[in-house]
Amino acid sequence: MPVLSYLWIIPLLPLMGAAANGIFGGRWPKKAVSAVALSSTTLAFLAALEAVREFLSLSPAQIPWIKTYFTWISAGGFQADFALQVDQLTVIMLLVVTGVGWLIHIYSTGYMHDDPGYRRFFSYLNLFMFFMLVLILAANYLLMFVGWEGVGLCSYLLIGFFFLKQSATNAGNKAFWVNRIGDFGFLLGLLLIFRTFGTLNFSDVFSKVANLPADPAGQIGTFTAIALLLFVGAAGKSAQLPLYVWLPDAMEGPTPVSALIHAATMVTAGVYMVVRSHAIFLNAPLAMQVVGIIGCATALFAATIGLVQTDIKKVLAYSTVSQLGYMFLACGVGAFGAGIFHLMTHAFFKGLLFLAAGSVIHAMGGEQDMRKMGGLRKKIPVTFWTMFMATLAIAGAPGFSGFFSKDEILNEAQRVSPVLWGLGVLTAGLTSFYMFRLLFLTFFGKQRYDDHKVHVHESPKSMTVPLIVLAILSVCGGWMAAPQFMGGVNHFKDFLAPVLATTAEPAAATAESSGGTDIVQALLGAPVIAGLLGFLLAWWFYIKSPKTPEKLAVSLSGPYKLLSGKYFIDELYQAVIVRPLVWISRDVLWHVADERAIDGTVNGVATVSRETGDRLRHANTGNIRSYATWIVLGVVVFTSLLLWMVD
């Protein structure tokens, strides 16, 4: 049975796993729950591999492969089908989501083994896989939006998984509301797409886009409005300025959640959506500039915050925000292929970093403060070496996956904007510094924990095997681009070229077709030198002279407090947005509008009716003389009224 004809099988498998564990898992032992969760994701990964194999045998005329199963919505002139598609971009995302997701499910069986919410956790995790697969396989914007909202729901459920902790529920609520802001922009963008093109199908929209002129540079036309609205949605989902604040707090969820949702897959949905909509963005030069500037600003902004964080997961959280900024920087300069390339390599090394951090936390009995670690490298060697590989990858060490994807982004940025390139290189140096800082504080130096309170031990094989697999991918995951440094071809860019081909050629987009650099330029280039300087500075601060950071924190107390306080953006939002909204909701809408106006009116009418009825009831005394008096009085009043009207 050809899988391409039955693409719905791939998302259906994790959905069935989620339903089975959610409905019946309460009666099953943990082994059965694990078997259901792992078998559903394993089969989904195998089905994805088979779909990719079949896809590679198709002729160019058959791509994209689109399969319509039934009409989902039909209202007037609007029709939305339940249709799935596969092209080169889908292939990359499909392998990343199912492959990395499968490894993280395996890891979770060890990490969550003793948690009482084991069944609920895997049910949520499988449900997330279903919605993410719907998002990337969708052949139209409306079905993509279903997956988009679904992964947001699962993110809310998994961030607040430890719902008895107030901080976890607050983080879940924060993620929910911030994403709603972005989703509102995305939805408006979809409405404008339908109003403009009369359809939400990718193939129809993009074919019509190709026949329309681009918006003039610096002006807001229809394309620019659509692109900016879509980017609002992407900024919310992918944690870009100013909607990034939910992702660092999302670390309240279990570590496998951080690895799968907030590093490898969900947060990259915004990048995927922008690349999928690249034909629209290429016709909106102003929107492209906005994407590039915000991406670069986010990358640098988050990297500076990561310099001083002490929670191992918070460092990685701000690193994720920064690396997502790199991906949007690539999109903003027209290097969409480079953005997806970094998305893939980032899934490998950042997923590994989070899982390795989880292994450290597991070994330390739940401790996340790096100041209370140290000297762990010999006690948990597998965790150390795999995390070391991931650190080299994210720092852009030559030969590792991050080197190839980051180098390509910065090369393309240099051709479009030297300023964006310079800030990107600076961010690369900061990234190297804070990641080696994390490595040195955690695994090197003197032991800063009590052996009597913490029994440090290596994680079980269910956790270390996924670490090893991701470490291998972190090393060789970027080698598809390696031949270009020898005067050859960037196979990754060539693979994506049919999807990203377009007739629109604004200045920002021309970089996508440009060649690479040779190996000498790459090895001696500014990004590598910046990464080396970051490493040397971290080594000096935390190995050679470990008291220097404390002295700097005292002498530079102002900047240090600013960075450790994360620029006090959360406090600013709390003062400017949250508290006024709470005040309006509570004191104006609730107490004044609801209680006094609406309830007061309803209750006032009821009170008047009750009191009037009570007085009329007392008028019924049962006394005949009283009744006669009222009758005579009524006759007199009525007669007088008639006489007055006659006169």
N, C-alpha and C positions, 0 to 999 in steps of 0.2 A: 504494500500500500504506500504510494508516494506521500510523504509528509507534507509537501508543498500544497497538495490539494486539500489537506486537512490540517491547516495551520492552527485551527482552533484547539487542537489537541494539546499544543504546547502550553498555553495559559490554563487550559482546563485541568491539567494534572495537579498543579499546586492548589487550585481552587478545591478540587476534590479532597486533597490532603487537609486543607484548612477546615472544610466542612466535616470530614470524618473525625478529626481530633476535637473540633469544637462541639460536636453533637454527642459523640460516643466516647471521647477520650477520657472522660471522668471515670468510666468503669474499667479502663484498661491500665495495665502496669506501664511504667515508663519505657520499657523496652518496646512495647507495642506502639506507643506514641512516637518514639524515635523512628521505628521502622516505617510508619506511615509518612512522617514528615520527610525522612531521607529518601524513601522510595519515590515519592512524588517529585521531588526536585531532581533526583538522579535520572528518572525517566524523562523529565522535561529537558534536562541537559542533553541526553542522548538523542531525543527527538530533534532538538535544535541542531545538533551536529549532523544528523541525517538531512535536515532541511537545508543546511548550508552546503552539504555535499551535492544535493540535487540542484541547488541554485547555481553552483559553479559549473554545472554541465549545460546550463541554458545558453541560448544564443543571445547576443545583445538586443535583438528585436523583441525578445520575451521579457526584458527587464525594464521597469519593475514588474515583478510577478504580483498580480492583484487578483484576489479571490473574493467574490461577493457571495455571501451565504444567504442573506435574506434582507428584505427592506425593513429597517428598524423603525423609522419615523417617516410618515408621509402626511404633510399638511399643506394644502394649497399647492403652491409652486415649489415647496421645499421638500426635499427627500434626502434622508440619511440612511445609508445601508450599513449593515454589520459586515464590513469588508476589511480584510487584512492584506498586507502587502509585504514583500521582501525585496529589498535592493541592497546595494553594497553597504549603505549606512546602517540598515537594519541588521545586516549580518554581524557587523562589529558590536552593536549594542546587544544583540541576542546572545552572542558568545560571552560577553562580559557579564550580563545579568545572570544568565543561567549557570555559567562556570564559576564565577566568584560567589554567587549566591549559594551554590551547592557546597562549596568549600566552607562557607560560613555556617551553613546548617550543620555540617559535620562537627565543626569547632564547637558549636553551641551545645551539642549533646554532652560534652565534657564540662563546659563552663557553667551551664545552667542545671547540672545534674541534681543538685541538692535544693533547688528552688521549688517551693510549693506550687508556684504557678507554671510549672513545666509544660503542662498541656496547653494552657492558654497562650504561653509564649510562642510555641510552635504553630499554633493555629493562626496567630497574628502574622508570624513570619511567612508562612505559606500564603496567606491572603495578600500580603505585600507583594510577593513574587507574582501572583496572578495579575494584580493591577499594573505592576511595572511592565509586564509582558504585553498587556493590552495597550499600554501607552506607546511602546516602541513598535508594535506590529500594526497599529491602526493605520488605515488607508485614508482617513479623513480627520479633520480637526475635531469634530464632535466626539468621535469615539476616543480620540487622544485625550480629550477633556475628561472623559469618564475615568480613564486610567490615571490622569493627572489628579483628579479629586480623590480617587481611591488610594493612591499612595500617600496623599496628605492625611486621609483618615487613619491609615495604618501607622503613619508616623506619630500621630497624636496618641494612638493606643499604646504604641511601644515606648514612646518617651515617658508617658505616665504609667508605665507598667508597674512600678512599685508605688501604687496609688495611695498607700498608707503614709508615704512621705509627702509632706506639704510641698517641698521643693520640686518633687517630681510632677505633682499635679499642676503646680504653677508653670513649670517648664512646658508641659503638654498644652496647657491653655495658651501660653505665649506663642508656641509654634502654630497653633490652630488660628489664632487671630491675625498674626503677621502674614501667614500664608493666605488668609482670606483677602487681605488687601491686594496682594499680587494676583490672586485668582480673579478678582473683580476686573483688574486691568486686562487680563487674558481673555475673559469672557467678552468684554467690550470689543477687544480686537477681533474676536470671532464674529461678532455681530457686524462689525464694519467690513470684514472679509465677505460675508454673505451679501451684505447690501451692495458691495462693489462688484462682486463677480457672480453672484447668484448661486453659488455652490460652496461647499466646504470640503470637497474631495481634493486631495493633494494634486493629483494629476491634472484635473480640470483647472484648478486655481493657477498652478504654475505655468500651464500652457497659455492661459490668458495673460498672465503677467509678462510673458516673453514678447507679447505683441503690443505692449503699452510703453510709452516713453517714461524714463525715470524722472523722479522729482528733481527740480533744479537744486544745485548745491546750496545749502544754507537756508532753504525754504521748506515749510511744512506743507506737503501735499498729502494726497490720500495714502500713498505708500508709506510716507514718513509717519503718519498718524497710526496706521496699522502696526508698523514695526515698533514704534515706541510703546504702544499698548501691549503688544506681545512681550516686549522686553520687561515691562512692569511685572508680568506674570513670571518671567524667567528670573528676575531679580528676587522675587519672593521665594520661589522654590529653590533657587541656587544660591541664596544668601549673599546678595550683593548690596552695596550701599544704596539706600539707607535701610534696607529690609533684612540685614544680616543678623540682627540681634537674637533671633530665635535659635540659631544653630549652636552657639557655645553652650546655652542652657540645656540643649537637647542631650548633653552628655549625662544627664540624670538617668537616662535609659540604660539597660544592660549593655556592656561593651560590644557584644556581637551586633546589636542594633546600630551602634555608632559606626561599626565597620561596614555593614551592609547598606544601611539607609543613608547615613550621613557622611559617607566617604566614597563608597564605590558606585552606588546606583542612583538613589532618589534625588540627591542634590545635583546630579548631573543632568536631570531631566530638562532643566531650563536651557542648558547648553545644547542638548539634543534638539529641543524645539526650535531654537534659533538657527541651528545648522539646517534642520529640515526645512525651515522657512527662508533659507538663504536667498532665494530668488527675489523675495519681497525686500529683504534688507539691502541687497545690492542695488535696488532701485530707489533707495532712501539714503543718500549720502550723509545727511544730518544725523539720522538714527545710527548709522555706522559709527560716526564720530562719538556719539553719546555712549554706545556700547563699549568702544575702545577706551574712552576716558574713564568711565565708571569701573570697567574691569581692571585697569591699571591702578586706579586709586584704591580699589578694594584690596588688590594684591599687596600694595605697599602698606596700607592702613592696618590690615590684619596681621601682617608680618611684624610690624613694630610692637603690637600688643603681645604677640607670642614670645617676644624676647624676655619677658620678666614673669610669665605665668609659672606657678609652682605645681599646679595640678597636672599630672601627666596627660590626662585626657583633654584638658582645656588647651594645652599647648597644641595638641593635634587638631583640636576643633578650629582654632584660629588659623592653623596651617591649612586646613581644608578650605576655609573661606578665602585665604590668600591664593591657593592653587586654582580655585574656581575663577578667581579674578584673572589669572593667567589665561584660562580658557576663553573668557569673554574678551580679553585683550586680543587674542588671536582672531576671534570672530570680528571684532571691530576693525581690524586692519585687513579684513578680507581673507585671512588664512583659515578658512573653515576646516580644511583637512587637518591642519596642525592642531586646531582646537580639539577635534575628535581624537587625534593621536594622543594628545596629553590627557584627555579624558580616559582613554584606555590604560595608558601607563600609570596614571594616578590611581585608577582602580586597583592595580596590582600593588603598588608600594604603599598607598595610604590604607588600603584594606589590611595589608600586612602590619603596618605600624599600629593600627588600632587593635588587631588581634594579639600582637606581641605585647602591647600595653595591657591588654586583658590578662595575658599570661603572667605578667609582672604583678598585677593587682591580685591575681589568684594566688601567686606565690607569697605575697605579702599579707595575705589574710584580709584583703579588702582595702588596704592602704593605697591612696592615690597621690599623696604629697611627696614629690621627689626629694624634698629636704629630709625626709625620714627614710630614705633608701640608701644607696651606695654600696659598692663592693659586691654586686650581685652577679658579675659576669661568670665566675667559676661555679656558682651554685645553680644557676639556670642557664647552662651554656647554649642549648638549642635556641632558647628565647633570645639570648644575647646576639648570637651570630646572625639569626634571621633578621632581627631588628637592625643590626649593623648594615646588612645588605640593603634594607629598605631606606635607611638613613643616607647611604651613599647614592641611592637612586634619586631620592627627592632633592638631594643637594646638587644633583647634576654632575656626579663624578663620571669622567669619560668611560664609555663602555656600558654603563648602566642605562636602564630604560628611560629614566627621567632626563638624562643627558641629551638623548636624541630629540625627544618631543619639546623640551624647553628650548634647546638650541634652535629648533626650527621656528618656534614662536618668535623668539627674539630676533632672528634673522629677518623674518617677514616684517616685524615691527620697525626695524631699523630702516627699511626701504620706504616706509610710509611716514614715520615720525621719529626723529632722533630723540625727542623728549620722552616719548613713551618707551623707547628702547632703553634709554638711560635709567629711567625709573624701574623698568623691568630687571635690568642688571643689578641695580641696588637691592631690589627685592630678593634676587637670587642669592646675594651675599648674606642678607638677613636670614633667609631660610636656612642656609648652611649653618649659620651661627646658632640659631635657636634649636635646630635639630641635634647638632653635636652637643650642645648644652644639655639637652634632654638625655642623650646617650651617656655623657660623662657623669651627670648627677645620679643617674639610675644605676649604672653598672661599674663605675670606677670610683676611686677614692676610698676613704675609710668608711667602714660600716656605721650607719647612723640609726640603727634599729636595735631593739633588745631581742637577743636570741631566745630568751626565756618566754617572751610574749609572742614572737613570730617564728614559726617553723617554716623556713624558706625551702621550697621544693619545686622541682621541675614539673611542668604540667603533663597530664596524661597524653598518650599518643593521639587520641581523638582531637586534641588541641594542637599538638606539635606538628603532625603530618600536614595539615593545611598551611601552617607557617612555612614549612619547607617548600611546598609547592608554590606558594606565593613568592617566596624568596627567589626561586628559580625564574619565575616570570618577571620579578623586579629586576633581575640581571639581564635577561635576554628578550624581554617583552618589546624592546624598541629596535631590535636588530633588523626589522624590515626596512628601516630607513638607512641602515649602515652603508649600503653600497654607494649612496650618493657622495659620501666623503672620499671615495676612491674613483670619482668620475663616472660612477654608474647611476643607477636609477633608485629613487625612493619608492619602494614597492608599495608602501602604505598609501602614499599620495596617489600613485597610479591606480590602485584598487578603488579609491573613492572618486577618482576623476569623473567617471560617467554620471555620478549623482550630482556633483558640484559643477558640472559644465553649465554654462549660461551664456546668453548672448549679451547680457549687460556687462559693461566693463568700466565702472567708475574708477577713479584714481585709487581709491582704497582697496579695490579688489585685484588690481593688477599684480600684487605681490604673490597671489596664490599660484600664478603660473611661472614664477621666477625660479631659478635653479638654486641649489644649495651651495655650501662652502666646502672647500677641500679640507682634508684631515688636519693639516698643519694649522690652518686658521681656526678650526674648531677646537683643537687641543690648547691653543695659545690665545683663544678668544677671551673677551671680557667676561662672559658668564662663568667660564671655568676659573679664571683668576679671582673673580668675586667669590665663588664658592670656596676656593682654597683659602682666601683671606678670612672668610667666615669660620672655617675649620680651625685655622691657626689662632684666631682670637678666642674661640671657645676653649681650645686646648690651653692657652695661656691663663684664662680666667678660672677654669675649673679643674685643671690638672697641675699646671706649673705653679700658679699663684692663686690658690683657692680663696684667699681672703680679699683679693682685689675687688670682686663684685660687691662685697659688703661695704667696702670703703667708697666705691663709686655710688652706691645707693644712698650713702650719707651725704657725700659731697654734691651729688646731683639729685637731691631729694625731690625737687620740684618735678623734673621730667620723669623720675622714677615713680612718683605717686600718680602722675598723669597716666603712665603706661600701665602700672599695676591696677589702676582704677578703670582701665579700658576706656580712657578718655571721658569717662563718666557719661557716656551716651545713654546708658540705661536710665541713669538718674535724670538726665535731661528729658528723655521721652516720658518718664514718670511724671515730671513736673509740668511739662508743656502739653502732653497729650492725654496720658492715662488719668491723672487726677482731675483735670477739667472735665473729661468725659464721665468719670465716675460721679463728680459733683452734679453735672447736668442730669445724668441718669437718675441719681438718688434724690437730690433736693428739688430739681425742677420737674422732671418727667414723672417721678414717682410721687413725691410728697405734694407738689403743687398741681400738676396736670392730672395725675391719676387719682390721688386721695381727695384733694380739695375740689377740683373741677368736676371730674367725671363721677367719682364715687359720691362727692358732695351733692351733685345735682340729683343723682339717682336716690341717694339716701334722703335728700331734702324733700323730693316729691313723695317718697314713701312716708316720711314723717308728717307732712301736711295732710296727706290722705288719711293716715291713721288718726291724727288729732281731730280732723273734721268729722270723720266717722264716729269718733268717741263722743264729740259734742252732740251730734245728731242722735246718737244712741240715748244720751241722757235726756233729750227732749221727749222721748217716748216714756212718759211717767206712769201711764195707766189711769190718770185722774181725769174723769169725764168733764169736770168744770174747767180744767186746764185746756182740754181739747176744744171745748166750746169757746173759750176765750180766744184761742188761736184762730178758730174758724171765723168768728166775728171780726177779729182784727184783719184777717185775710180778705174778707168780703169788703171791709171798709177801704183797705188799700187798693183792691182791684177796682172798686166802684169809683174811687177818686181818680185813679189812673184813666179810666174810660171817659169820665167827665172832662178831664184835662185834655185828652186827645180830641174830643168832640169840639171843645172850645177852640 
